[in-house]
Amino acid sequence: MGSPSKKNESKGFFSAMSSIFTNAMHRSVNGLLGYEGVEVINPEGGKEDAEEEAERGRWKQEERDGYWKMMQKYIGSDVTSMVTLPVIIFEPMTMLQKMAELMEYSYLLDQADESEDPYMRLVYATSWAISVYFAYQRTWKPFNPILGETYEMTNHGGITFLAEQVSHHPPMSAGHAENEHFTYDVTSKLKTKFLGNSVDVYPVGRTRVTLKRDGVVLDLVPPPTKVNNLIFGRTWIDSPGEMIMTNLTTGDKAVLYFQPCGWFGAGRYEVDGYIYNSSEEPKILMTGKWNESMSYQPCDSEGEPLPNTELKEVWHVADVPKNDKFQYTYFAHKINSFDTAPRKLLASDSRLRPDRYALEMGDLSKSGAEKSSLEERQRAEKRTREEKGHKFTPRWFDLTEEVTATPWGDLEIYQYNGKYIEHRAAADNSGGIDDCDVKSIEFNPWQFGNLAAE
């Protein structure tokens, strides 16, 4: 953004800056490219460079025109279940795999379980919850899972991770992870609101972590997320709002505030807050950036740091590949590889999706065709199921009678049923398969089974 012009110098610096900000706020892409009411927001500051930012979008002009015409009718709608989105905006990963990314820094949950201090447990656990936001800032959309699709992950921190798409309308996923220190259970349901050049994403889900040593149960409520500049400009993500993690066993809780991105990027990435006891007295302050690190320091009842204490870092983001096409971390690549796949991989596993794999290989045309084929097969399967009067039943998770309230709506809860342990034990005892054999499995979420008949 340029310096104040000479004609404003007589008015003083703040007056000149005010004039520039007022003009910038009224500039939008409609005046530059002919798209009414769509603004380009540059997180690095201002809106004076709106035209330049608009031309930096991932779309060619002709693609942008067609996509904008198609998407206008959806403004104000929840687009979670839309199947017409082009693969050019996708990453070669599904939502089930993205759920597993929360396990990258799972050692923090191990430390929470080992901690004697109830407040430090929340320091470790909230740092774990914050750590995934570095990965979530990717600007590509993951594939919507097919009903019955699964994702399995092993060979990381002693964890067994399993996720399953349990509902198509509304789209819902359930996940379970476990090692010697903790169990992790989530029912995930995203609600979106399309706003033209941006989309608001509301996490209508429930996340629970149980620390095994003392049976402590932690409940997580994350903040909403906003994806800016979907069509025009450089796409970027912000998650302003509160993250609350409550120790349901003791009543202690953490309340951390994700700062919204302001002018010139002010406040972007910053997270601040406190660990409170059950009487809502602050005990530990936390501060940091969700894309870098988090630190903590003991505090008094007024929230001020205690004398003779200092900030200590509890989490720091790991090194990442440079210039990665899809902004993947090393762990994201690990999730996509068969190195983390167990023996006798389920044929419903996300890694086996032909549209995902084609996109990973850079073949957008084949990816789009495979995506359309899978979606049509899913619709045909639904018609057949309804004609026969059959109801889809998830294999690894059971629908409970529990309905929980979230800030963005009520949520039906799916519970891990434990059958996967029996399946995995049988698969592990039947011998291994090599990488080539795994890749040859045909993706099939429509019937239960794996390499061996069950």
C-alpha positions in Angstrom: 0.0 0.0 0.0 1.5 3.4 -1.0 2.2 6.3 1.2 -0.3 9.2 1.6 -0.4 11.5 -1.5 0.9 15.0 -1.4 -2.5 16.6 -1.7 -3.4 15.1 1.7 -0.2 16.2 3.4 -1.8 19.4 4.8 -4.5 17.4 6.6 -1.9 15.5 8.6 -0.9 11.8 8.6 -3.9 10.2 10.3 -6.3 12.2 8.1 -4.6 11.1 5.0 -4.5 7.5 6.1 -8.2 7.6 6.9 -9.0 8.9 3.4 -7.0 6.0 1.9 -8.7 3.4 4.1 -12.1 4.8 3.2 -11.4 4.6 -0.5 -10.0 1.1 -0.2 -13.0 -0.2 1.7 -15.3 0.9 -1.1 -13.2 -0.7 -3.8 -14.3 -4.2 -4.9 -13.8 -6.6 -7.7 -17.1 -5.6 -9.3 -15.6 -2.3 -10.2 -12.5 -3.9 -11.7 -13.7 -7.1 -13.3 -17.5 -6.8 -13.5 -18.5 -9.1 -10.7 -21.0 -7.4 -8.5 -20.5 -7.4 -4.8 -17.4 -9.7 -4.6 -14.5 -8.2 -2.7 -10.9 -9.4 -2.7 -9.3 -9.2 0.7 -5.5 -9.3 0.9 -4.5 -10.7 4.3 -1.2 -8.9 4.0 -3.0 -5.6 4.0 -5.5 -3.3 2.4 -7.7 -3.6 -0.6 -6.0 -1.1 -2.9 -4.4 -4.0 -4.8 -7.7 -5.7 -5.4 -7.3 -5.9 -9.2 -3.8 -7.5 -8.8 -5.1 -9.8 -6.2 -8.1 -10.8 -8.3 -5.8 -11.8 -11.2 -3.8 -14.0 -8.8 -6.7 -16.5 -8.4 -6.2 -20.1 -9.4 -8.8 -19.7 -12.2 -8.2 -18.7 -15.8 -10.5 -15.9 -16.9 -12.8 -18.2 -18.9 -13.0 -20.8 -16.0 -13.7 -18.0 -13.5 -16.6 -16.7 -15.6 -18.2 -20.2 -15.9 -17.7 -21.0 -12.3 -19.0 -17.7 -11.1 -22.2 -18.1 -13.1 -22.7 -21.7 -11.8 -22.1 -20.7 -8.1 -24.2 -17.5 -7.9 -27.3 -19.4 -7.3 -25.8 -21.0 -4.2 -24.9 -17.8 -2.4 -26.2 -18.0 1.2 -26.5 -21.8 1.0 -24.9 -24.7 2.7 -22.7 -26.3 -0.1 -21.3 -29.2 2.0 -23.1 -31.8 -0.1 -22.5 -30.3 -3.5 -21.1 -32.8 -6.1 -20.6 -30.4 -9.0 -17.4 -28.8 -7.9 -14.5 -29.1 -10.4 -11.4 -31.0 -9.4 -9.2 -28.0 -10.1 -10.0 -26.8 -6.5 -9.4 -30.1 -4.9 -6.4 -31.7 -3.1 -5.6 -35.4 -3.4 -7.0 -36.2 0.0 -10.5 -36.9 1.4 -12.1 -35.4 4.5 -11.5 -38.7 6.3 -7.8 -38.4 5.8 -7.9 -34.7 6.8 -9.5 -35.9 10.1 -6.3 -38.0 10.7 -4.1 -35.0 10.4 -5.0 -34.1 14.0 -2.7 -37.0 15.0 0.5 -35.4 13.8 1.5 -34.1 17.2 -0.2 -36.8 19.2 2.8 -36.9 21.5 1.2 -33.9 23.2 -1.7 -36.1 24.3 0.8 -38.6 25.6 2.3 -35.9 27.7 -1.1 -34.8 28.9 -1.8 -38.3 30.1 1.6 -38.5 31.8 1.3 -35.1 33.6 0.5 -34.9 37.3 -0.7 -31.3 37.0 -4.3 -31.0 36.0 -3.8 -27.6 34.4 -0.7 -28.7 32.5 -2.9 -31.5 31.1 -5.0 -28.8 29.4 -1.9 -26.9 28.2 -0.7 -30.0 26.4 -4.1 -31.0 25.1 -5.1 -27.6 23.8 -1.7 -27.2 22.1 -2.5 -30.5 20.4 -5.8 -29.1 19.2 -4.2 -25.9 18.0 -1.4 -27.7 16.2 -3.6 -29.0 13.3 -4.5 -25.4 12.2 -1.1 -25.1 10.4 -2.3 -28.0 8.2 -5.8 -26.7 8.0 -4.7 -23.4 6.3 -4.3 -25.3 3.0 -6.4 -23.6 0.4 -7.5 -26.8 -1.5 -10.7 -28.6 -0.9 -10.6 -32.3 0.2 -12.9 -34.8 -1.6 -16.2 -35.6 0.1 -16.1 -39.2 1.2 -18.5 -41.7 -0.4 -21.0 -43.2 2.0 -19.3 -46.2 3.7 -15.8 -45.0 2.8 -13.1 -45.5 5.4 -9.6 -44.5 6.2 -7.2 -46.5 8.4 -3.8 -45.3 9.7 -1.1 -47.2 11.6 2.6 -46.8 12.2 2.5 -43.5 13.9 3.0 -43.0 17.6 1.6 -46.5 18.4 -1.8 -45.2 17.2 -4.5 -47.1 15.4 -6.8 -44.6 13.6 -10.1 -45.4 11.9 -12.6 -43.1 10.2 -15.8 -43.9 8.4 -18.4 -41.9 6.4 -21.5 -42.7 8.3 -24.0 -40.4 6.6 -24.3 -38.8 3.2 -27.2 -36.4 3.8 -26.2 -34.6 5.9 -22.5 -35.5 5.4 -21.2 -36.9 8.6 -18.0 -38.8 9.5 -17.0 -40.7 12.7 -13.5 -41.4 13.9 -11.7 -43.3 16.6 -8.0 -43.3 17.5 -6.2 -45.1 20.3 -2.8 -45.8 21.8 -1.5 -46.6 25.3 -2.1 -43.1 26.5 -5.4 -41.9 25.1 -8.5 -42.6 23.1 -9.9 -40.1 20.6 -13.5 -40.1 19.4 -15.2 -37.7 17.0 -18.5 -37.3 15.3 -17.9 -34.7 12.5 -20.5 -32.7 10.7 -19.6 -29.5 8.8 -22.1 -26.8 8.1 -21.1 -24.2 5.5 -22.4 -20.9 4.2 -21.3 -19.9 0.7 -20.9 -16.1 0.4 -19.7 -15.7 -3.2 -16.0 -15.3 -3.0 -15.8 -16.8 0.5 -17.3 -19.6 2.5 -17.9 -19.8 6.3 -17.3 -23.3 7.8 -19.0 -24.2 11.1 -17.7 -27.4 12.9 -21.0 -28.9 14.1 -19.2 -31.9 15.7 -18.2 -33.4 19.0 -14.6 -34.2 19.9 -13.7 -36.2 23.0 -10.3 -37.3 24.3 -10.0 -39.7 27.2 -6.6 -39.8 29.0 -6.2 -43.4 30.1 -4.1 -43.2 33.2 -6.8 -41.4 35.3 -9.8 -41.7 33.0 -10.0 -37.9 32.4 -12.4 -36.9 29.6 -11.7 -33.7 27.6 -14.3 -32.1 25.3 -13.3 -29.8 22.5 -15.3 -27.0 20.8 -13.2 -25.4 18.0 -13.8 -22.0 16.4 -15.4 -21.6 13.0 -13.3 -21.1 9.9 -13.6 -18.6 6.9 -12.1 -19.4 3.5 -11.5 -16.1 1.7 -11.0 -15.5 -2.1 -12.3 -18.7 -3.4 -12.5 -17.4 -7.0 -10.7 -14.1 -7.1 -7.4 -13.4 -5.5 -5.1 -15.6 -3.4 -7.1 -18.0 -1.3 -6.4 -17.8 2.4 -8.0 -19.1 5.6 -8.8 -17.6 9.0 -10.4 -19.1 12.1 -11.4 -16.2 14.3 -13.2 -17.0 17.6 -13.0 -19.1 20.7 -11.6 -22.6 21.2 -12.9 -24.2 24.4 -11.6 -27.4 25.9 -13.3 -28.6 29.0 -12.2 -31.3 31.5 -15.5 -33.0 32.0 -14.1 -34.9 35.0 -12.9 -31.9 37.1 -14.6 -28.9 35.6 -11.3 -27.2 34.6 -11.2 -25.7 31.2 -9.2 -23.8 28.6 -10.5 -20.8 26.7 -8.3 -19.6 23.9 -9.1 -16.8 21.5 -8.0 -17.0 17.8 -7.5 -13.4 16.7 -9.1 -12.3 13.4 -6.8 -11.1 10.7 -6.8 -7.3 10.6 -5.3 -4.7 8.3 -1.8 -5.5 7.0 -2.2 -9.0 8.6 -2.4 -7.6 12.1 -3.3 -10.3 14.6 -3.3 -13.1 12.0 -2.4 -16.5 13.4 -2.3 -15.2 17.0 -3.9 -17.2 19.9 -4.2 -16.1 23.5 -6.1 -17.3 26.5 -6.1 -19.0 29.9 -6.4 -22.4 31.6 -9.1 -22.0 34.4 -9.9 -24.1 37.4 -13.4 -25.3 38.1 -14.0 -22.0 40.0 -13.2 -20.1 36.7 -10.0 -18.7 38.2 -7.1 -18.3 35.7 -4.1 -20.6 36.5 -2.0 -20.6 33.4 -1.9 -18.1 30.5 -1.2 -19.4 27.0 0.0 -17.4 24.0 1.4 -18.0 20.5 0.6 -18.4 16.8 -1.2 -21.4 15.4 1.2 -21.5 12.4 4.3 -21.4 14.6 4.3 -22.3 18.3 2.5 -22.1 21.6 3.9 -21.2 25.0 2.5 -21.1 28.6 3.3 -19.3 31.9 1.7 -19.6 35.4 -0.4 -16.6 36.3 -2.2 -15.1 39.3 -6.0 -14.7 39.8 -5.9 -11.5 37.8 -4.3 -13.3 34.8 -0.9 -11.7 35.3 2.3 -13.8 35.1 3.6 -14.9 38.4 6.9 -13.4 39.6 10.1 -15.4 38.8 8.3 -17.4 36.0 8.8 -17.2 32.3 7.1 -18.3 29.1 7.9 -21.8 28.1 7.3 -23.3 24.7 5.1 -26.4 24.6 4.7 -26.9 20.9 6.5 -25.8 17.7 5.5 -26.6 14.2 7.6 -29.2 12.4 9.7 -28.5 9.3 7.7 -28.6 6.1 8.6 -29.3 2.5 9.4 -26.2 0.4 7.2 -25.2 -2.5 5.0 -28.2 -2.1 2.3 -28.2 -4.8 -0.6 -28.8 -2.4 1.0 -27.1 0.7 1.4 -30.5 2.3 3.3 -31.2 5.4 5.6 -34.3 5.7 2.9 -35.8 7.8 0.2 -35.2 5.1 2.3 -37.0 2.6 2.7 -39.8 5.1 -1.1 -40.0 5.5 -1.5 -40.3 1.7 1.1 -43.1 1.4 0.6 -46.8 1.9 3.4 -46.7 4.5 0.7 -45.9 7.1 -1.7 -48.5 5.7 -2.3 -51.7 7.8 -2.2 -55.2 6.5 -5.4 -56.3 4.7 -6.4 -52.7 3.9 -10.2 -52.3 3.6 -11.3 -51.9 0.0 -13.3 -48.9 1.2 -10.1 -46.9 2.1 -9.7 -43.4 0.8 -6.2 -44.1 -0.6 -7.8 -46.4 -3.1 -10.1 -43.8 -4.7 -9.3 -43.5 -8.4 -10.2 -39.8 -8.5 -8.0 -39.0 -5.6 -5.1 -40.9 -7.1 -5.5 -39.4 -10.6 -5.3 -35.9 -9.1 -2.2 -36.9 -7.1 -0.6 -38.0 -10.4 -1.6 -34.7 -12.0 -4.3 -36.0 -14.4 -7.2 -33.6 -13.8 -9.2 -34.9 -16.7 -9.2 -38.5 -15.4 -9.7 -37.3 -11.9 -12.9 -35.4 -12.9 -14.2 -38.3 -14.8 -13.6 -40.8 -12.0 -15.1 -38.3 -9.5 -18.3 -38.1 -11.6 -18.4 -41.9 -11.9 -18.1 -42.4 -8.2 -20.8 -39.9 -7.4 -23.2 -41.4 -10.0 -22.5 -44.9 -8.6 -23.3 -43.6 -5.1 -26.6 -42.1 -6.4 -27.5 -45.5 -8.1 -26.7 -47.4 -4.9 -29.0 -45.1 -2.9 -31.8 -45.7 -5.4 -31.4 -49.4 -5.2 -31.2 -49.4 -1.4 -34.4 -47.3 -1.2 -36.3 -49.5 -3.7 -35.5 -52.5 -1.5 -36.4 -50.7 1.7 -32.9 -51.1 3.1 -31.2 -48.6 5.4 -27.5 -48.0 5.4 -25.8 -49.1 8.6 -22.2 -48.1 9.3 -19.9 -51.0 10.0 -17.5 -49.6 12.6 -19.7 -47.0 14.4 -23.2 -47.2 15.9 -25.7 -44.4 15.9 -26.6 -43.7 19.5 -29.7 -42.1 21.0 -27.6 -39.2 22.2 -28.1 -35.8 20.7 -25.8 -33.0 21.8 -26.1 -29.3 21.3 -23.3 -27.3 19.6 -23.0 -23.6 19.0 -24.1 -24.2 15.4 -26.9 -26.8 15.8 -27.8 -30.2 17.3 -25.7 -33.2 16.5 -26.5 -37.0 16.6 -23.6 -38.9 18.1 -22.0 -42.0 16.5 -20.0 -44.3 18.8 -17.2 -46.6 18.0 -18.4 -50.1 18.4 -15.1 -52.0 18.9 -15.6 -54.4 16.0 -12.6 -53.0 14.2 -10.3 -54.5 16.9 -11.5 -58.0 16.0 -11.2 -57.3 12.3 -7.7 -56.0 12.7 -6.5 -58.8 14.9 -7.7 -61.4 12.3 -6.1 -59.4 9.4 -2.7 -59.1 11.2 -2.7 -62.8 12.0 -3.3 -63.8 8.3 0.0 -62.4 7.0 1.1 -59.3 5.3 0.8 -57.9 1.7 3.3 -55.8 -0.1 2.8 -52.3 -1.5 2.0 -53.4 -5.0 -0.8 -55.7 -3.8 -2.3 -52.9 -1.8 -2.4 -50.5 -4.8 -4.2 -53.2 -6.9 -7.2 -53.3 -4.6 -10.3 -51.9 -6.3 -12.0 -49.1 -4.3 -15.3 -50.4 -3.1 -17.2 -48.7 -0.2 -20.5 -50.3 -1.2 -19.8 -53.8 0.2 -18.0 -54.9 3.3 -14.8 -56.8 3.0 -11.2 -56.6 2.3 -8.7 -58.8 0.5 -10.0 -61.9 2.3 -13.6 -62.9 2.3 -15.2 -62.4 5.7 
